[in-house]
Amino acid sequence: MAKPNYSFEKRQREIAKKKQQDEKEARKRQAKEAAKAEADGSPAVATPPSQHD
């Protein structure tokens, strides 16, 4: 029977954790830039005009 490679498993967990942290950081950075753009007066995301009857 093959011996488990705990080092490989640990490294894979570390890589997954790092990827998750990077994605979270990117989302935070994007939200921060959107808020900054909105504060400057230029909308970050184009919104459709509202319809008034």
Distance bins in CASP14 RR format, pairs under 12 A and 6 or more apart:
PFRMAT RR
TARGET T0000
AUTHOR 0000-0000-0000
RMODE 2
METHOD distances of the structure
MODEL  1
2 8 0 0 0 0 0 1 0 0 0 0 0
4 10 0 0 0 0 0 1 0 0 0 0 0
5 11 0 0 0 0 1 0 0 0 0 0 0
5 12 0 0 0 0 1 0 0 0 0 0 0
6 12 0 0 0 0 0 1 0 0 0 0 0
6 13 0 0 0 0 0 1 0 0 0 0 0
7 13 0 0 0 0 0 1 0 0 0 0 0
7 14 0 0 0 0 0 1 0 0 0 0 0
8 14 0 0 0 0 0 1 0 0 0 0 0
8 15 0 0 0 0 0 1 0 0 0 0 0
9 15 0 0 0 0 0 1 0 0 0 0 0
9 16 0 0 0 0 0 1 0 0 0 0 0
10 16 0 0 0 0 0 1 0 0 0 0 0
10 17 0 0 0 0 0 1 0 0 0 0 0
11 17 0 0 0 0 0 1 0 0 0 0 0
11 18 0 0 0 0 0 1 0 0 0 0 0
12 18 0 0 0 0 0 1 0 0 0 0 0
12 19 0 0 0 0 0 1 0 0 0 0 0
13 19 0 0 0 0 0 1 0 0 0 0 0
13 20 0 0 0 0 0 1 0 0 0 0 0
14 20 0 0 0 0 0 1 0 0 0 0 0
14 21 0 0 0 0 0 1 0 0 0 0 0
15 21 0 0 0 0 0 1 0 0 0 0 0
15 22 0 0 0 0 0 1 0 0 0 0 0
16 22 0 0 0 0 0 1 0 0 0 0 0
16 23 0 0 0 0 0 1 0 0 0 0 0
17 23 0 0 0 0 0 1 0 0 0 0 0
17 24 0 0 0 0 0 1 0 0 0 0 0
18 24 0 0 0 0 0 1 0 0 0 0 0
18 25 0 0 0 0 0 1 0 0 0 0 0
19 25 0 0 0 0 0 1 0 0 0 0 0
19 26 0 0 0 0 0 1 0 0 0 0 0
20 26 0 0 0 0 0 1 0 0 0 0 0
20 27 0 0 0 0 0 1 0 0 0 0 0
21 27 0 0 0 0 0 1 0 0 0 0 0
21 28 0 0 0 0 0 1 0 0 0 0 0
22 28 0 0 0 0 0 1 0 0 0 0 0
22 29 0 0 0 0 0 1 0 0 0 0 0
23 29 0 0 0 0 0 1 0 0 0 0 0
23 30 0 0 0 0 0 1 0 0 0 0 0
24 30 0 0 0 0 0 1 0 0 0 0 0
24 31 0 0 0 0 0 1 0 0 0 0 0
25 31 0 0 0 0 0 1 0 0 0 0 0
25 32 0 0 0 0 0 1 0 0 0 0 0
26 32 0 0 0 0 0 1 0 0 0 0 0
26 33 0 0 0 0 0 1 0 0 0 0 0
27 33 0 0 0 0 0 1 0 0 0 0 0
27 34 0 0 0 0 0 1 0 0 0 0 0
28 34 0 0 0 0 0 1 0 0 0 0 0
28 35 0 0 0 0 0 1 0 0 0 0 0
29 35 0 0 0 0 0 1 0 0 0 0 0
29 36 0 0 0 0 0 1 0 0 0 0 0
30 36 0 0 0 0 0 1 0 0 0 0 0
30 37 0 0 0 0 0 1 0 0 0 0 0
30 44 0 0 0 0 1 0 0 0 0 0 0
30 45 0 0 0 0 0 1 0 0 0 0 0
31 37 0 0 0 0 0 1 0 0 0 0 0
31 38 0 0 0 0 0 1 0 0 0 0 0
31 44 0 0 0 0 1 0 0 0 0 0 0
31 45 0 0 0 0 0 1 0 0 0 0 0
32 38 0 0 0 0 0 1 0 0 0 0 0
32 39 0 0 0 0 0 1 0 0 0 0 0
32 44 0 0 0 0 0 1 0 0 0 0 0
33 39 0 0 0 0 0 1 0 0 0 0 0
33 40 0 0 0 0 0 1 0 0 0 0 0
33 42 0 0 0 0 0 1 0 0 0 0 0
33 44 1 0 0 1 0 0 0 0 0 0 0
33 45 0 0 0 0 0 1 0 0 0 0 0
34 40 0 0 0 0 0 1 0 0 0 0 0
34 41 0 0 0 0 0 1 0 0 0 0 0
34 42 0 0 0 0 0 1 0 0 0 0 0
34 43 0 0 0 0 1 0 0 0 0 0 0
34 44 1 1 0 0 0 0 0 0 0 0 0
34 45 1 0 0 1 0 0 0 0 0 0 0
35 41 0 0 0 0 0 1 0 0 0 0 0
35 43 0 0 0 0 0 1 0 0 0 0 0
35 44 0 0 0 0 1 0 0 0 0 0 0
35 45 0 0 0 0 0 1 0 0 0 0 0
36 42 0 0 0 0 1 0 0 0 0 0 0
36 43 0 0 0 0 0 1 0 0 0 0 0
36 44 0 0 0 0 1 0 0 0 0 0 0
37 43 1 0 0 1 0 0 0 0 0 0 0
37 44 1 0 1 0 0 0 0 0 0 0 0
37 45 0 0 0 0 1 0 0 0 0 0 0
37 46 0 0 0 0 0 1 0 0 0 0 0
38 44 1 0 1 0 0 0 0 0 0 0 0
38 45 0 0 0 0 1 0 0 0 0 0 0
38 47 0 0 0 0 0 1 0 0 0 0 0
43 49 0 0 0 0 0 1 0 0 0 0 0
END
